[in-house]
Amino acid sequence: MKVTSVGQSNPIVPGTGPHAAVEESKPQTNDRVQITNLSAYLAAAQSDSPARLERLHQLSAAVAQGGYHVDASVVSARMVEEHLSAHAA
Protein backbone atom coordinates (compact mmCIF):
# COMPACT_ATOMS: atom_id res chain seq x y z
CA MET A 1 0.00 0.00 0.00
CA LYS A 2 1.39 3.41 -0.93
CA VAL A 3 0.68 6.32 1.38
CA THR A 4 0.05 9.51 -0.64
CA SER A 5 -0.91 11.78 2.21
CA VAL A 6 -1.97 11.52 5.77
CA GLY A 7 -5.00 9.27 6.07
CA GLN A 8 -5.11 8.35 2.35
CA SER A 9 -3.59 5.39 0.56
CA ASN A 10 -3.53 3.84 -2.88
CA PRO A 11 -3.48 0.07 -3.36
CA ILE A 12 -0.40 -1.53 -4.87
CA VAL A 13 -1.23 -3.35 -8.07
CA PRO A 14 0.84 -6.49 -8.83
CA GLY A 15 2.94 -6.20 -11.98
CA THR A 16 3.44 -2.44 -11.66
CA GLY A 17 6.21 -0.38 -10.16
CA PRO A 18 9.99 -0.31 -10.59
CA HIS A 19 10.47 -4.06 -10.14
CA ALA A 20 7.66 -5.22 -12.42
CA ALA A 21 9.95 -6.32 -15.27
CA VAL A 22 12.18 -8.25 -12.88
CA GLU A 23 9.24 -10.03 -11.30
CA GLU A 24 7.79 -11.05 -14.67
CA SER A 25 11.10 -12.48 -15.90
CA LYS A 26 11.58 -14.79 -12.92
CA PRO A 27 11.28 -18.46 -13.88
CA GLN A 28 8.34 -20.27 -12.43
CA THR A 29 9.20 -23.06 -10.05
CA ASN A 30 7.20 -26.25 -10.19
CA ASP A 31 6.43 -28.58 -7.36
CA ARG A 32 7.53 -32.16 -7.87
CA VAL A 33 7.31 -35.48 -6.14
CA GLN A 34 10.06 -38.05 -6.18
CA ILE A 35 9.37 -41.62 -5.20
CA THR A 36 12.45 -43.68 -4.46
CA ASN A 37 13.01 -47.36 -4.98
CA LEU A 38 12.86 -47.95 -1.24
CA SER A 39 10.20 -50.61 -1.57
CA ALA A 40 12.34 -52.51 -4.10
CA TYR A 41 15.35 -52.32 -1.78
CA LEU A 42 13.29 -53.51 1.17
CA ALA A 43 11.82 -56.39 -0.82
CA ALA A 44 15.28 -57.48 -1.95
CA ALA A 45 16.61 -57.26 1.60
CA GLN A 46 13.75 -59.37 2.92
CA SER A 47 13.93 -62.04 0.25
CA ASP A 48 14.88 -65.56 1.30
CA SER A 49 16.95 -66.39 -1.77
CA PRO A 50 19.56 -69.13 -1.34
CA ALA A 51 22.38 -66.66 -2.09
CA ARG A 52 21.15 -64.27 0.60
CA LEU A 53 20.75 -67.03 3.16
CA GLU A 54 24.29 -68.28 2.41
CA ARG A 55 25.71 -64.77 2.79
CA LEU A 56 23.90 -64.34 6.11
CA HIS A 57 25.31 -67.67 7.27
CA GLN A 58 28.84 -66.57 6.32
CA LEU A 59 28.45 -63.24 8.10
CA SER A 60 27.00 -64.88 11.20
CA ALA A 61 29.94 -67.30 11.35
CA ALA A 62 32.45 -64.45 10.93
CA VAL A 63 30.80 -62.44 13.72
CA ALA A 64 30.69 -65.48 16.03
CA GLN A 65 34.40 -66.16 15.43
CA GLY A 66 35.36 -62.51 15.93
CA GLY A 67 36.54 -62.21 12.34
CA TYR A 68 34.07 -59.61 11.17
CA HIS A 69 35.46 -56.08 11.42
CA VAL A 70 33.86 -52.95 10.06
CA ASP A 71 36.00 -50.11 8.70
CA ALA A 72 34.18 -47.06 10.08
CA SER A 73 35.69 -44.69 7.51
CA VAL A 74 34.45 -46.84 4.62
CA VAL A 75 30.97 -47.09 6.14
CA SER A 76 30.74 -43.34 6.81
CA ALA A 77 32.00 -42.48 3.31
CA ARG A 78 29.42 -44.80 1.76
CA MET A 79 26.65 -43.28 3.87
CA VAL A 80 27.60 -39.78 2.69
CA GLU A 81 27.75 -40.93 -0.94
CA GLU A 82 24.31 -42.52 -0.68
CA HIS A 83 22.83 -39.41 0.92
CA LEU A 84 24.31 -37.09 -1.70
CA SER A 85 23.28 -39.27 -4.63
CA ALA A 86 19.74 -39.57 -3.30
CA HIS A 87 19.42 -35.79 -2.99
CA ALA A 88 21.18 -34.94 -6.26
CA ALA A 89 18.34 -36.22 -8.41
C-alpha positions in Angstrom: 0.0 0.0 0.0 1.4 3.4 -0.9 0.7 6.3 1.4 0.0 9.5 -0.6 -0.9 11.8 2.2 -2.0 11.5 5.8 -5.0 9.3 6.1 -5.1 8.4 2.3 -3.6 5.4 0.6 -3.5 3.8 -2.9 -3.5 0.1 -3.4 -0.4 -1.5 -4.9 -1.2 -3.4 -8.1 0.8 -6.5 -8.8 2.9 -6.2 -12.0 3.4 -2.4 -11.7 6.2 -0.4 -10.2 10.0 -0.3 -10.6 10.5 -4.1 -10.1 7.7 -5.2 -12.4 10.0 -6.3 -15.3 12.2 -8.2 -12.9 9.2 -10.0 -11.3 7.8 -11.0 -14.7 11.1 -12.5 -15.9 11.6 -14.8 -12.9 11.3 -18.5 -13.9 8.3 -20.3 -12.4 9.2 -23.1 -10.1 7.2 -26.2 -10.2 6.4 -28.6 -7.4 7.5 -32.2 -7.9 7.3 -35.5 -6.1 10.1 -38.1 -6.2 9.4 -41.6 -5.2 12.5 -43.7 -4.5 13.0 -47.4 -5.0 12.9 -47.9 -1.2 10.2 -50.6 -1.6 12.3 -52.5 -4.1 15.4 -52.3 -1.8 13.3 -53.5 1.2 11.8 -56.4 -0.8 15.3 -57.5 -1.9 16.6 -57.3 1.6 13.7 -59.4 2.9 13.9 -62.0 0.2 14.9 -65.6 1.3 17.0 -66.4 -1.8 19.6 -69.1 -1.3 22.4 -66.7 -2.1 21.2 -64.3 0.6 20.8 -67.0 3.2 24.3 -68.3 2.4 25.7 -64.8 2.8 23.9 -64.3 6.1 25.3 -67.7 7.3 28.8 -66.6 6.3 28.5 -63.2 8.1 27.0 -64.9 11.2 29.9 -67.3 11.3 32.5 -64.5 10.9 30.8 -62.4 13.7 30.7 -65.5 16.0 34.4 -66.2 15.4 35.4 -62.5 15.9 36.5 -62.2 12.3 34.1 -59.6 11.2 35.5 -56.1 11.4 33.9 -52.9 10.1 36.0 -50.1 8.7 34.2 -47.1 10.1 35.7 -44.7 7.5 34.5 -46.8 4.6 31.0 -47.1 6.1 30.7 -43.3 6.8 32.0 -42.5 3.3 29.4 -44.8 1.8 26.6 -43.3 3.9 27.6 -39.8 2.7 27.7 -40.9 -0.9 24.3 -42.5 -0.7 22.8 -39.4 0.9 24.3 -37.1 -1.7 23.3 -39.3 -4.6 19.7 -39.6 -3.3 19.4 -35.8 -3.0 21.2 -34.9 -6.3 18.3 -36.2 -8.4 
